[in-house]
Amino acid sequence: MSAGQLENTLIWTFTSPCNIPDDVTETFIDGEKALHAFKTIRDVAIFTNKRIIVRDAQGITGKKVETYSLPYTSIKMYSTENAGKILDINSEVELWTMVGHIKINLNKKINIREFDKLISNAIL
């Protein structure tokens, strides 16, 4: 995963859909369920019915893991952008939250319209 700071913007890159990891439920609250998961460059992002959880493996060995938890209630606005079917290389999603701006780069293996619907269902 690429988690970096650019002018106070957190940047994540999701490369493809993946299976939901078995160990993710260890941090769930009562009633929380995993819905979708996406591979990142070094780890995984999990979408639950309550939040987005992004695990970011760090360091050379990847044993150190930073975990981000973004409740859907903190998302105030979002936008999606894609190049269209001809040049559909990557898509971008931007989230404006109560704590800052997040940019998510989506690889062409991720359907932007399905991702758009996932975010819409979560925050609307």
C-alpha positions as CSV (number, residue, x, y, z in Angstrom):
1,M,0.0,0.0,0.0
2,S,1.1,3.5,-0.6
3,A,0.2,5.6,2.4
4,G,1.8,8.9,2.1
5,Q,1.2,12.5,2.9
6,L,0.9,15.1,0.1
7,E,-0.1,18.5,1.3
8,N,-2.1,17.1,4.2
9,T,-3.7,14.5,2.0
10,L,-3.5,10.8,3.0
11,I,-3.0,8.7,-0.2
12,W,-3.9,5.0,-0.4
13,T,-3.6,2.7,-3.5
14,F,-5.9,-0.3,-3.9
15,T,-4.7,-2.8,-6.5
16,S,-7.4,-5.4,-6.7
17,P,-10.3,-7.1,-4.9
18,C,-9.3,-9.8,-2.5
19,N,-10.7,-12.2,0.1
20,I,-11.4,-10.8,3.5
21,P,-8.6,-11.8,5.9
22,D,-9.5,-14.2,8.6
23,D,-7.9,-12.1,11.4
24,V,-9.8,-8.9,10.6
25,T,-12.7,-9.7,12.9
26,E,-10.5,-9.4,16.0
27,T,-11.0,-5.6,16.0
28,F,-14.7,-5.6,15.2
29,I,-17.3,-4.1,17.5
30,D,-20.7,-5.8,18.1
31,G,-22.8,-6.0,14.9
32,E,-19.9,-5.1,12.6
33,K,-19.5,-7.3,9.5
34,A,-16.8,-7.3,6.7
35,L,-18.3,-6.5,3.3
36,H,-15.4,-6.2,0.9
37,A,-11.6,-6.2,0.9
38,F,-9.0,-4.8,-1.5
39,K,-5.3,-5.6,-1.8
40,T,-3.0,-2.6,-1.3
41,I,0.6,-2.4,-2.2
42,R,1.8,-4.0,1.1
43,D,-1.4,-5.1,2.9
44,V,-5.2,-4.9,2.8
45,A,-8.2,-2.5,3.1
46,I,-11.4,-3.8,4.5
47,F,-14.8,-2.2,4.1
48,T,-17.2,-3.1,6.9
49,N,-20.8,-2.1,7.4
50,K,-19.4,0.7,9.8
51,R,-16.0,1.8,8.6
52,I,-13.0,1.4,6.4
53,I,-10.0,-0.4,7.9
54,V,-6.6,0.0,6.1
55,R,-3.7,-2.1,7.3
56,D,-0.3,-0.7,6.2
57,A,2.7,-3.1,6.6
58,Q,5.8,-1.0,7.2
59,G,9.5,-1.5,7.2
60,I,11.6,-4.0,5.2
61,T,10.1,-7.1,6.8
62,G,6.6,-5.7,7.0
63,K,6.2,-6.9,10.6
64,K,5.3,-3.4,11.8
65,V,1.7,-2.7,10.9
66,E,-0.1,0.7,11.1
67,T,-3.9,0.4,11.1
68,Y,-6.2,3.2,10.0
69,S,-9.9,3.2,10.9
70,L,-12.2,5.6,9.1
71,P,-15.8,5.5,10.3
72,Y,-18.3,6.3,7.5
73,T,-19.9,8.9,9.7
74,S,-16.8,11.0,9.4
75,I,-17.0,11.2,5.5
76,K,-18.6,14.5,4.5
77,M,-18.2,14.3,0.8
78,Y,-16.6,12.2,-1.9
79,S,-15.7,12.3,-5.6
80,T,-14.8,9.6,-8.2
81,E,-12.8,10.1,-11.4
82,N,-12.0,7.8,-14.2
83,A,-10.6,8.1,-17.7
84,G,-13.4,6.3,-19.4
85,K,-13.4,3.0,-21.1
86,I,-10.8,3.8,-23.7
87,L,-8.0,4.8,-21.4
88,D,-9.3,3.3,-18.2
89,I,-5.9,2.7,-16.5
90,N,-6.6,4.0,-13.0
91,S,-9.4,5.7,-11.2
92,E,-9.3,8.0,-8.2
93,V,-11.6,8.4,-5.3
94,E,-11.3,11.4,-3.0
95,L,-12.9,11.5,0.5
96,W,-13.3,14.7,2.5
97,T,-13.6,13.8,6.2
98,M,-13.9,15.5,9.5
99,V,-10.2,15.0,10.0
100,G,-8.8,15.7,6.5
101,H,-8.6,14.7,2.9
102,I,-8.0,11.1,1.6
103,K,-7.1,10.1,-1.9
104,I,-7.6,6.5,-3.0
105,N,-6.0,5.4,-6.3
106,L,-7.8,2.4,-7.8
107,N,-6.1,0.0,-10.2
108,K,-8.0,-1.0,-13.3
109,K,-8.9,-4.4,-11.7
110,I,-11.3,-2.5,-9.5
111,N,-14.6,-1.4,-11.0
112,I,-15.0,2.3,-10.2
113,R,-18.8,2.1,-10.4
114,E,-19.0,-0.8,-8.0
115,F,-16.6,1.1,-5.7
116,D,-18.7,4.2,-6.0
117,K,-21.8,2.2,-5.0
118,L,-20.0,0.7,-2.0
119,I,-19.1,4.2,-0.7
120,S,-22.6,5.6,-1.5
121,N,-24.3,2.7,0.4
122,A,-22.1,3.3,3.4
123,I,-22.4,7.0,3.8
124,L,-25.9,7.9,2.4
